[in-house]
Protein backbone atom coordinates (compact mmCIF):
# COMPACT_ATOMS: atom_id res chain seq x y z
CA UNK A 1 0.00 0.00 0.00
CA UNK A 2 1.46 3.38 -0.97
CA UNK A 3 1.38 6.38 1.40
CA UNK A 4 -1.53 8.75 0.96
CA UNK A 5 -1.09 12.45 0.38
CA UNK A 6 -3.36 15.47 0.32
CA UNK A 7 -1.69 16.68 -2.86
CA UNK A 8 -3.65 16.31 -6.09
CA UNK A 9 -2.02 14.06 -8.65
CA UNK A 10 -0.74 16.05 -11.61
CA UNK A 11 1.23 14.55 -14.43
CA UNK A 12 4.72 16.06 -14.57
CA UNK A 13 4.15 17.01 -18.22
CA UNK A 14 1.24 19.18 -17.03
CA UNK A 15 3.38 21.17 -14.61
CA UNK A 16 3.53 24.75 -15.85
CA UNK A 17 6.95 25.81 -17.01
CA UNK A 18 7.34 29.47 -16.15
CA UNK A 19 10.67 29.91 -17.90
CA UNK A 20 12.36 28.55 -21.00
CA UNK A 21 14.90 25.76 -20.51
CA UNK A 22 18.03 26.92 -18.71
CA UNK A 23 21.43 26.79 -20.39
CA UNK A 24 24.51 25.95 -18.33
CA UNK A 25 25.55 29.59 -17.87
CA UNK A 26 22.24 30.97 -16.61
CA UNK A 27 21.59 32.08 -13.06
CA UNK A 28 19.45 29.56 -11.14
CA UNK A 29 18.30 30.49 -7.63
CA UNK A 30 18.99 27.68 -5.14
CA UNK A 31 15.84 26.48 -3.37
CA UNK A 32 15.91 23.92 -0.56
CA UNK A 33 12.61 22.00 -0.19
CA UNK A 34 12.04 20.10 3.07
CA UNK A 35 9.22 17.67 3.84
CA UNK A 36 9.28 14.38 5.75
CA UNK A 37 7.08 12.90 3.02
CA UNK A 38 9.75 12.23 0.41
CA UNK A 39 7.19 12.16 -2.42
CA UNK A 40 6.21 15.75 -1.60
CA UNK A 41 9.77 17.07 -1.24
CA UNK A 42 10.85 15.29 -4.43
CA UNK A 43 7.81 16.42 -6.43
CA UNK A 44 8.07 20.07 -5.37
CA UNK A 45 11.81 20.00 -6.13
CA UNK A 46 11.12 18.56 -9.57
CA UNK A 47 8.48 21.22 -10.29
CA UNK A 48 10.91 23.97 -9.26
CA UNK A 49 13.81 22.45 -11.23
CA UNK A 50 11.69 22.20 -14.38
CA UNK A 51 10.79 25.84 -13.88
CA UNK A 52 14.35 27.13 -13.78
CA UNK A 53 15.39 26.84 -10.14
CA UNK A 54 18.22 24.77 -8.66
CA UNK A 55 16.00 22.86 -6.23
CA UNK A 56 17.19 20.29 -3.72
CA UNK A 57 15.00 18.07 -1.54
CA UNK A 58 15.64 17.17 2.11
CA UNK A 59 13.48 15.02 4.36
CA UNK A 60 14.19 16.34 7.87
CA UNK A 61 15.67 19.38 9.56
CA UNK A 62 19.12 17.92 10.21
CA UNK A 63 19.70 16.80 6.61
CA UNK A 64 18.36 20.18 5.42
CA UNK A 65 20.95 21.98 7.56
CA UNK A 66 23.72 19.75 6.24
CA UNK A 67 22.59 20.39 2.66
CA UNK A 68 22.39 24.15 3.26
CA UNK A 69 25.94 24.23 4.60
CA UNK A 70 27.15 22.52 1.42
CA UNK A 71 25.04 24.64 -0.93
CA UNK A 72 23.63 27.80 0.69
CA UNK A 73 20.01 28.32 -0.41
CA UNK A 74 18.45 31.57 -1.49
CA UNK A 75 15.10 30.16 -0.41
CA UNK A 76 13.94 27.54 2.06
CA UNK A 77 10.53 25.95 1.60
CA UNK A 78 9.74 23.70 4.54
CA UNK A 79 6.85 21.85 6.06
CA UNK A 80 6.17 23.11 9.57
CA UNK A 81 5.79 19.62 11.05
CA UNK A 82 9.00 17.61 10.72
CA UNK A 83 10.45 14.81 12.84
CA UNK A 84 12.95 16.07 15.42
CA UNK A 85 13.47 19.73 14.55
CA UNK A 86 10.28 21.54 13.46
CA UNK A 87 10.18 23.49 10.21
CA UNK A 88 9.98 26.72 12.24
CA UNK A 89 13.11 25.78 14.21
CA UNK A 90 14.80 24.95 10.90
CA UNK A 91 13.72 28.29 9.39
CA UNK A 92 15.05 30.22 12.40
CA UNK A 93 18.39 28.37 12.22
CA UNK A 94 18.72 28.87 8.46
CA UNK A 95 17.95 32.59 8.87
CA UNK A 96 20.61 32.87 11.57
CA UNK A 97 23.26 31.17 9.38
CA UNK A 98 22.08 32.67 6.06
CA UNK A 99 20.36 36.00 6.86
CA UNK A 100 19.48 36.71 3.21
CA UNK A 101 17.68 33.37 2.70
CA UNK A 102 13.95 33.77 1.96
CA UNK A 103 11.62 31.45 3.87
CA UNK A 104 8.28 29.90 2.93
CA UNK A 105 6.60 27.53 5.37
CA UNK A 106 3.83 25.17 4.36
CA UNK A 107 1.51 22.91 6.25
CA UNK A 108 -1.69 20.97 5.97
CA UNK A 109 -2.39 21.03 9.70
CA UNK A 110 -4.47 23.72 11.38
CA UNK A 111 -2.47 23.31 14.61
CA UNK A 112 0.57 24.93 12.99
CA UNK A 113 -0.96 28.38 13.35
CA UNK A 114 -0.06 28.24 17.08
CA UNK A 115 3.57 27.44 16.22
CA UNK A 116 3.63 30.28 13.70
CA UNK A 117 2.13 32.71 16.24
CA UNK A 118 4.85 31.75 18.74
CA UNK A 119 7.53 32.39 16.13
CA UNK A 120 5.96 35.77 15.29
CA UNK A 121 5.97 36.75 18.98
CA UNK A 122 9.68 35.88 19.09
CA UNK A 123 10.30 38.26 16.17
CA UNK A 124 10.42 35.69 13.35
CA UNK A 125 7.95 36.49 10.57
CA UNK A 126 7.45 33.75 8.00
CA UNK A 127 4.90 33.35 5.22
CA UNK A 128 2.71 30.24 5.35
CA UNK A 129 1.37 28.27 2.38
CA UNK A 130 -1.44 25.79 2.91
CA UNK A 131 -1.17 22.19 1.76
CA UNK A 132 -2.01 21.13 -0.78
CA UNK A 133 -0.40 23.81 -2.93
CA UNK A 134 -1.02 23.84 -6.66
CA UNK A 135 2.16 23.99 -8.78
CA UNK A 136 1.12 27.29 -10.39
CA UNK A 137 0.55 28.86 -6.96
CA UNK A 138 3.88 27.50 -5.70
CA UNK A 139 5.81 28.90 -8.67
CA UNK A 140 4.09 32.26 -8.37
CA UNK A 141 4.83 32.54 -4.65
CA UNK A 142 8.47 31.46 -5.06
CA UNK A 143 9.05 33.95 -7.87
CA UNK A 144 7.34 36.76 -5.94
CA UNK A 145 9.27 36.02 -2.75
CA UNK A 146 12.65 35.81 -4.45
CA UNK A 147 12.05 39.15 -6.17
CA UNK A 148 11.14 40.96 -2.96
CA UNK A 149 13.83 43.30 -1.61
CA UNK A 150 16.03 42.24 1.26
CA UNK A 151 15.93 44.39 4.39
CA UNK A 152 19.35 45.14 5.85
CA UNK A 153 19.86 45.45 9.62
CA UNK A 154 20.21 49.22 9.20
CA UNK A 155 16.75 49.30 7.61
CA UNK A 156 18.04 49.94 4.09
CA UNK A 157 16.73 47.82 1.24
CA UNK A 158 18.93 45.78 -1.09
CA UNK A 159 17.50 44.23 -4.22
CA UNK A 160 17.93 40.49 -4.60
CA UNK A 161 19.33 38.85 -7.67
CA UNK A 162 16.53 38.46 -10.20
CA UNK A 163 14.54 35.24 -10.23
CA UNK A 164 15.22 33.00 -13.19
CA UNK A 165 13.54 34.55 -16.21
CA UNK A 166 15.34 32.78 -18.99
CA UNK A 167 16.83 36.00 -20.38
C-alpha positions in Angstrom: 0.0 0.0 0.0 1.5 3.4 -1.0 1.4 6.4 1.4 -1.5 8.8 1.0 -1.1 12.5 0.4 -3.4 15.5 0.3 -1.7 16.7 -2.9 -3.7 16.3 -6.1 -2.0 14.1 -8.6 -0.7 16.1 -11.6 1.2 14.5 -14.4 4.7 16.1 -14.6 4.2 17.0 -18.2 1.2 19.2 -17.0 3.4 21.2 -14.6 3.5 24.7 -15.8 6.9 25.8 -17.0 7.3 29.5 -16.2 10.7 29.9 -17.9 12.4 28.5 -21.0 14.9 25.8 -20.5 18.0 26.9 -18.7 21.4 26.8 -20.4 24.5 25.9 -18.3 25.6 29.6 -17.9 22.2 31.0 -16.6 21.6 32.1 -13.1 19.5 29.6 -11.1 18.3 30.5 -7.6 19.0 27.7 -5.1 15.8 26.5 -3.4 15.9 23.9 -0.6 12.6 22.0 -0.2 12.0 20.1 3.1 9.2 17.7 3.8 9.3 14.4 5.7 7.1 12.9 3.0 9.8 12.2 0.4 7.2 12.2 -2.4 6.2 15.8 -1.6 9.8 17.1 -1.2 10.8 15.3 -4.4 7.8 16.4 -6.4 8.1 20.1 -5.4 11.8 20.0 -6.1 11.1 18.6 -9.6 8.5 21.2 -10.3 10.9 24.0 -9.3 13.8 22.4 -11.2 11.7 22.2 -14.4 10.8 25.8 -13.9 14.4 27.1 -13.8 15.4 26.8 -10.1 18.2 24.8 -8.7 16.0 22.9 -6.2 17.2 20.3 -3.7 15.0 18.1 -1.5 15.6 17.2 2.1 13.5 15.0 4.4 14.2 16.3 7.9 15.7 19.4 9.6 19.1 17.9 10.2 19.7 16.8 6.6 18.4 20.2 5.4 20.9 22.0 7.6 23.7 19.7 6.2 22.6 20.4 2.7 22.4 24.2 3.3 25.9 24.2 4.6 27.1 22.5 1.4 25.0 24.6 -0.9 23.6 27.8 0.7 20.0 28.3 -0.4 18.5 31.6 -1.5 15.1 30.2 -0.4 13.9 27.5 2.1 10.5 25.9 1.6 9.7 23.7 4.5 6.9 21.8 6.1 6.2 23.1 9.6 5.8 19.6 11.0 9.0 17.6 10.7 10.4 14.8 12.8 12.9 16.1 15.4 13.5 19.7 14.5 10.3 21.5 13.5 10.2 23.5 10.2 10.0 26.7 12.2 13.1 25.8 14.2 14.8 25.0 10.9 13.7 28.3 9.4 15.1 30.2 12.4 18.4 28.4 12.2 18.7 28.9 8.5 17.9 32.6 8.9 20.6 32.9 11.6 23.3 31.2 9.4 22.1 32.7 6.1 20.4 36.0 6.9 19.5 36.7 3.2 17.7 33.4 2.7 14.0 33.8 2.0 11.6 31.5 3.9 8.3 29.9 2.9 6.6 27.5 5.4 3.8 25.2 4.4 1.5 22.9 6.3 -1.7 21.0 6.0 -2.4 21.0 9.7 -4.5 23.7 11.4 -2.5 23.3 14.6 0.6 24.9 13.0 -1.0 28.4 13.4 -0.1 28.2 17.1 3.6 27.4 16.2 3.6 30.3 13.7 2.1 32.7 16.2 4.8 31.8 18.7 7.5 32.4 16.1 6.0 35.8 15.3 6.0 36.7 19.0 9.7 35.9 19.1 10.3 38.3 16.2 10.4 35.7 13.3 8.0 36.5 10.6 7.4 33.7 8.0 4.9 33.4 5.2 2.7 30.2 5.3 1.4 28.3 2.4 -1.4 25.8 2.9 -1.2 22.2 1.8 -2.0 21.1 -0.8 -0.4 23.8 -2.9 -1.0 23.8 -6.7 2.2 24.0 -8.8 1.1 27.3 -10.4 0.5 28.9 -7.0 3.9 27.5 -5.7 5.8 28.9 -8.7 4.1 32.3 -8.4 4.8 32.5 -4.7 8.5 31.5 -5.1 9.1 33.9 -7.9 7.3 36.8 -5.9 9.3 36.0 -2.7 12.7 35.8 -4.4 12.0 39.2 -6.2 11.1 41.0 -3.0 13.8 43.3 -1.6 16.0 42.2 1.3 15.9 44.4 4.4 19.4 45.1 5.8 19.9 45.4 9.6 20.2 49.2 9.2 16.7 49.3 7.6 18.0 49.9 4.1 16.7 47.8 1.2 18.9 45.8 -1.1 17.5 44.2 -4.2 17.9 40.5 -4.6 19.3 38.9 -7.7 16.5 38.5 -10.2 14.5 35.2 -10.2 15.2 33.0 -13.2 13.5 34.6 -16.2 15.3 32.8 -19.0 16.8 36.0 -20.4 
